[in-house]
């Protein structure tokens, strides 16, 4: 195998080089460590000249001991440990250009059933690389002093980097872990690589396995997709290969939504907030499609609200075209609708009078409140109870419609309407 020491020394930033040299130093000091390797995406990125992300290390031997020693040497807090012999060092205060260092004990993995979490056992660096997702992520560079810089590449990932292609490690990979389908698309678009022909075939026949994933895992992968700067290309490719339909039959992304997202990206106005992106991308779903999609993602209460909100707004929005509609009526219609859904309609909906009303609601109407408070009503002798809330609502509507202009006028209106409530 070739020696890539030059990548470690001349292609890395000073802080990366510091970590690599510390690993070299520490591994020579610890009898319980047989080898330490930088692995995965950082090796790939260094090989193609791309700015690397966080540092991933694989340790043959006592990964916990190396992790704690490394954290101490860089003046970071002790690493967080998981039940799977993985360790995370938060380096955000110790290294300016590296957010974290993730360390695993080299292991092999087996899957008891499709989409299940793996069973692990400690093993060699070769086995550790063979358990990974794609060949370009299955390379390691040794940081041990005895073989510093040697490339470990059991699946010829370096060759696939040269071919600029994403290739899966084995035919059952997408069965073992269907989330790898999402990752294949993400890496292909992010790196500007193609998906190798056999890998594309395996994705096609494995799409049904997306159903085996929990809503949480699917939602997390979808959010990762939306978090990428290349999200438009990712969505298009996902639609083309059938991934969106595999997530939910109701999930379809309209051409208009993608056009708006592309335009917003170009002019710098695009929101990076997940609820806003979800609202825009699911604009146009009917109620059944929205319900199916929300159920599949199985997210927190607020996560699916923009999706359902889009469909709910579409049912009532035509009323806003009426020329004599009052601001209070606009507020009544739009108050239950998530703001993300309203913003999506403004961006992607037709340029009808309703659009002006939606903008007025976003920019002005929703902020209008009476000066009058419940304490003011009590001070005026109005008893506490349901009537108080109803009176304040009447005052709010009147203020929206320009029927009252001062706090005294608001109070007079409330007093004038009080007898009607007391006789009910």
C-alpha positions in Angstrom: 0.0 0.0 0.0 1.2 3.6 -0.7 2.5 5.8 2.0 0.5 9.0 2.4 2.5 10.8 5.1 2.6 13.8 2.8 -1.2 14.2 3.2 -0.7 14.3 7.0 2.1 16.8 7.0 1.7 19.1 4.0 -2.1 18.9 3.2 -3.4 19.4 6.7 -3.8 22.5 8.8 -1.5 23.0 11.8 -4.2 21.9 14.3 -4.9 18.7 12.3 -1.1 18.0 12.2 -0.9 18.6 15.9 -3.6 15.9 16.6 -1.9 13.5 14.2 1.5 14.0 15.9 0.0 13.6 19.3 -1.6 10.3 18.2 1.9 9.2 17.0 3.4 10.1 20.3 0.7 8.6 22.5 0.5 5.3 20.6 4.2 4.8 21.1 3.8 5.3 24.8 0.8 3.1 25.5 1.4 -0.7 25.6 -2.4 -1.3 25.4 -2.6 0.4 22.0 -1.5 -1.6 19.0 -2.4 0.9 16.3 -4.2 4.2 15.8 -5.5 5.4 12.4 -7.2 8.4 11.0 -10.2 7.0 9.0 -13.2 7.6 6.8 -14.2 10.9 5.4 -11.1 12.9 6.5 -8.9 10.5 4.5 -11.1 10.8 1.5 -11.2 14.6 1.8 -7.4 14.9 2.2 -7.0 12.6 -0.9 -9.1 14.8 -3.1 -7.9 18.1 -1.7 -11.2 19.0 0.0 -11.3 20.8 3.3 -11.7 18.1 5.9 -14.3 18.0 8.7 -14.0 16.6 12.2 -11.4 14.0 12.9 -12.3 10.3 13.1 -9.9 7.9 14.6 -9.9 4.1 14.9 -7.9 2.4 17.6 -6.7 -1.2 17.7 -6.5 -1.8 21.4 -7.6 0.4 24.3 -9.5 3.2 22.6 -10.6 4.6 26.0 -7.1 5.0 27.3 -6.0 6.7 24.1 -9.0 9.0 24.1 -8.5 10.2 27.6 -4.8 10.7 27.1 -5.4 12.7 23.8 -8.0 14.9 25.5 -5.6 15.7 28.3 -2.8 16.6 25.9 -4.9 19.0 23.9 -6.4 20.5 27.1 -10.0 19.4 26.3 -12.6 17.9 28.7 -12.6 14.1 29.2 -14.3 12.4 26.3 -17.9 11.3 26.3 -18.2 7.6 26.1 -21.0 5.5 24.6 -22.0 1.9 25.3 -20.5 0.9 21.9 -16.9 1.8 22.8 -17.0 5.1 21.0 -15.5 8.3 22.4 -16.1 11.9 21.5 -13.7 14.7 22.5 -15.3 18.2 22.3 -12.4 20.3 21.0 -14.4 23.4 20.3 -12.5 25.3 23.0 -9.1 23.6 22.5 -8.8 23.6 18.7 -10.3 26.5 16.6 -10.7 24.5 13.3 -11.8 21.2 14.7 -15.2 20.9 16.5 -14.7 17.3 17.7 -12.6 14.2 17.6 -14.5 10.9 17.3 -12.7 7.8 18.4 -13.8 4.2 18.0 -12.3 0.9 19.0 -11.7 -1.1 15.8 -14.6 -3.5 15.4 -16.5 -5.8 13.1 -20.3 -5.7 12.8 -23.1 -8.1 12.1 -26.8 -7.5 11.7 -29.3 -9.8 13.2 -32.0 -8.5 10.7 -32.4 -5.8 8.1 -32.3 -2.3 9.4 -31.4 -3.4 12.9 -28.7 -1.8 14.9 -25.4 -3.8 14.6 -23.9 -6.3 17.0 -20.2 -5.4 17.4 -17.0 -7.2 18.4 -13.5 -5.8 18.7 -11.3 -6.6 15.7 -8.6 -5.4 13.3 -8.4 -2.2 11.3 -9.1 -4.1 8.1 -12.4 -5.5 9.6 -13.2 -2.0 10.9 -12.9 -0.6 7.4 -14.9 -3.4 5.8 -17.9 -2.6 8.0 -18.2 1.0 6.6 -20.6 2.2 4.0 -18.7 3.0 0.8 -15.2 2.3 -0.6 -14.2 6.0 -0.5 -15.0 6.0 3.2 -13.2 2.7 3.9 -9.6 3.9 4.0 -7.3 4.6 6.9 -3.9 6.2 7.3 -1.7 4.9 10.1 -0.7 7.4 12.8 1.5 4.9 14.7 5.2 5.7 14.6 6.2 2.2 13.2 4.2 2.6 10.0 3.4 6.4 10.0 1.5 7.4 6.9 0.8 3.9 5.5 -2.6 3.6 3.7 -4.9 0.8 4.7 -7.3 0.3 1.8 -8.9 -3.2 1.7 -11.7 -2.2 -0.7 -9.7 0.0 -3.1 -11.3 3.2 -2.1 -8.4 5.2 -3.4 -9.0 3.7 -6.9 -12.7 4.8 -6.7 -11.6 8.3 -5.6 -9.6 8.4 -8.8 -12.7 7.2 -10.8 -14.8 9.7 -8.9 -17.5 7.2 -8.0 -19.5 6.1 -5.0 -19.4 2.3 -4.7 -21.0 0.2 -2.0 -18.8 -2.4 -0.2 -21.1 -5.4 -0.6 -24.5 -6.4 -2.1 -26.3 -6.6 1.3 -25.1 -3.2 2.5 -28.4 -1.4 1.8 -30.3 -4.3 3.4 -28.2 -4.1 6.5 -28.6 -0.4 6.8 -31.1 1.4 4.5 -29.9 4.8 5.7 -26.9 4.2 3.4 -29.2 5.0 0.5 -29.5 8.5 1.8 -25.8 8.7 2.3 -24.9 7.5 -1.2 -26.9 10.3 -2.7 -25.5 12.8 -0.2 -21.9 11.9 -0.9 -22.4 11.7 -4.7 -23.9 15.2 -4.8 -21.5 16.7 -2.3 -18.4 15.4 -3.9 -19.5 15.6 -7.5 -19.1 11.9 -7.9 -21.3 9.4 -9.9 -22.9 6.4 -8.3 -21.3 3.2 -9.6 -23.7 1.2 -11.8 -24.0 -1.9 -9.5 -24.5 0.4 -6.5 -27.3 2.2 -8.4 -29.0 -1.2 -9.1 -28.7 -2.2 -5.4 -30.3 1.1 -4.4 -33.2 0.5 -6.8 -34.0 -3.0 -5.4 -33.5 -1.9 -1.8 -35.8 1.1 -1.7 -38.5 -1.0 0.0 -36.2 -1.4 3.0 -36.8 2.3 3.8 -40.1 1.1 5.3 -38.1 -0.8 8.0 -36.5 2.4 9.3 -38.1 4.2 12.2 -39.6 7.6 11.6 -36.8 9.1 13.7 -34.1 7.7 11.5 -35.8 8.7 8.3 -36.5 12.2 9.7 -32.8 12.6 10.7 -31.6 11.6 7.3 -34.1 14.0 5.6 -32.9 16.8 7.9 -29.3 16.1 7.0 -30.3 16.4 3.3 -31.9 19.7 3.9 -28.9 20.9 5.8 -26.6 20.5 2.8 -25.7 23.5 0.6 -26.5 21.2 -2.3 -30.0 20.4 -1.0 -31.7 21.2 -4.4 -29.6 18.7 -6.3 -30.1 16.2 -3.4 -33.9 16.5 -3.6 -33.9 16.2 -7.4 -31.8 13.0 -7.3 -33.9 11.6 -4.5 -37.0 12.2 -6.5 -35.5 10.6 -9.6 -34.4 7.4 -8.0 -37.6 7.0 -6.1 -36.3 7.7 -2.5 -38.9 10.3 -1.7 -41.7 8.0 -2.7 -40.1 5.2 -0.7 -40.2 7.5 2.4 -43.9 8.1 1.9 -46.3 7.8 -1.1 -47.6 11.2 -0.1 -44.2 12.9 -0.3 -43.7 14.6 -3.6 -41.7 17.8 -4.3 -43.3 20.1 -6.8 -41.4 21.8 -9.6 -42.5 25.2 -8.4 -41.2 24.6 -4.9 -37.8 23.6 -6.3 -37.7 26.7 -8.6 -38.5 29.0 -5.7 -35.8 27.3 -3.5 -33.3 27.6 -6.3 -34.1 31.3 -6.8 -33.9 32.0 -3.1 -30.5 30.2 -2.9 -29.2 32.3 -5.8 -30.2 35.6 -4.3 -29.2 34.6 -0.7 -32.7 34.9 0.8 -33.2 31.2 1.5 -34.0 30.2 5.0 -31.8 27.5 6.6 -34.4 26.8 9.2 -35.7 23.2 8.8 -39.4 24.1 9.3 -39.2 26.8 6.6 -37.5 24.4 4.2 -40.0 21.7 4.9 -43.0 24.0 4.4 -41.6 25.2 1.0 -40.7 21.7 -0.2 -44.1 20.2 0.8 -46.1 23.1 -0.7 -48.9 21.7 -2.8 -49.5 18.5 -0.9 -53.2 17.8 -0.3 -54.6 16.8 3.1 -54.1 13.1 2.6 -50.6 13.4 1.3 -49.7 15.8 4.1 -51.1 13.4 6.7 -49.3 10.4 5.3 -46.0 12.3 5.2 -46.3 13.6 8.7 -47.2 10.2 10.0 -44.2 8.6 8.3 -41.7 11.1 9.7 -43.2 10.7 13.2 -41.6 13.9 14.4 -42.2 16.2 17.4 -45.5 18.1 17.4 -44.1 21.1 15.7 -42.1 19.2 13.1 -45.0 18.3 10.9 -47.1 21.4 11.6 -45.9 23.2 8.4 -46.7 20.2 6.3 -50.3 20.0 7.6 -50.5 23.8 7.7 -49.8 24.0 3.9 -52.8 21.8 3.2 -55.1 23.6 5.7 -54.1 27.0 4.2 -54.8 25.8 0.7 -58.5 25.0 1.8 -59.2 28.5 3.0 -56.8 30.9 1.2 -59.2 31.7 -1.6 -61.4 33.7 0.8 -58.5 36.2 1.1 -59.2 37.3 -2.5 -62.5 38.9 -1.5 -62.1 42.7 -2.0 -64.1 43.7 1.1 -62.4 41.2 3.5 -61.5 42.9 6.8 -58.1 42.6 8.6 -59.9 40.9 11.6 -61.2 38.2 9.2 -57.7 37.8 7.7 -56.4 37.2 11.3 -59.2 34.8 12.1 -58.3 32.7 9.0 -54.5 32.8 9.4 -54.0 32.6 13.1 -54.1 28.8 13.3 -51.7 28.4 10.3 -48.0 28.1 11.1 -46.0 31.1 9.9 -43.8 28.7 7.9 -46.8 27.7 5.8 -47.8 31.3 5.2 -44.3 32.2 4.1 -44.2 29.2 1.8 -47.5 30.3 0.1 -46.2 33.8 -0.3 -43.1 32.4 -2.1 -44.6 29.7 -4.1 -48.3 30.5 -4.4 -50.0 32.4 -7.3 -49.8 36.2 -7.5 -53.4 36.8 -6.6 -54.9 39.3 -4.1 -54.5 36.7 -1.4 -50.7 37.1 -1.5 -51.0 40.7 -0.5 -53.2 39.7 2.5 -50.7 37.0 3.5 -47.9 39.6 3.4 -50.0 42.0 5.5 -50.6 39.3 8.0 -46.9 38.4 8.3 -45.7 42.0 8.5 -48.4 43.8 10.4 -51.8 42.2 11.2 -50.4 39.5 13.5 -48.7 42.1 15.7 -51.8 44.3 16.3 -52.9 44.0 19.9 -55.3 46.2 22.0 -53.7 48.6 24.5 -56.5 47.4 26.9 -55.6 44.6 29.2 -57.4 42.3 31.6 -56.2 44.4 34.5 -57.8 47.4 32.9 -61.1 45.6 32.6 -61.0 44.5 36.3 -60.2 48.1 37.3 -63.2 49.2 35.4 -65.4 46.9 37.4 -65.8 44.1 34.8 -65.7 40.7 36.7 -63.1 38.0 35.8 -64.4 35.1 33.7 -65.0 33.9 30.1 -66.6 37.2 29.2 -63.3 39.1 29.8 -61.5 37.1 27.1 -64.4 37.5 24.7 -64.5 41.3 25.3 -60.8 41.6 24.7 -61.2 39.6 21.4 -63.9 42.0 20.3 -61.6 45.0 21.1 -58.8 43.3 19.2 -61.0 42.8 16.1 -62.2 46.4 16.3 -58.7 47.7 16.5 -57.6 45.6 13.5 -60.5 47.1 11.5 -59.8 50.7 12.5 -63.0 51.0 14.6 -61.2 52.1 17.7 -58.1 54.4 17.9 -57.3 54.9 21.6 -57.2 53.0 24.8 -60.3 54.9 26.0 -62.2 54.0 22.9 -61.3 50.4 23.5 -62.6 50.6 27.1 -65.8 52.3 26.0 -66.4 49.5 23.4 -65.8 46.8 26.0 -68.2 48.5 28.5 -70.8 49.0 25.8 -70.7 45.3 24.9 -70.7 44.0 28.5 -74.4 44.0 29.1 -75.0 41.6 26.2 -72.6 39.1 27.9 -74.1 39.5 31.3 -77.6 38.7 30.0 -76.5 35.5 28.1 
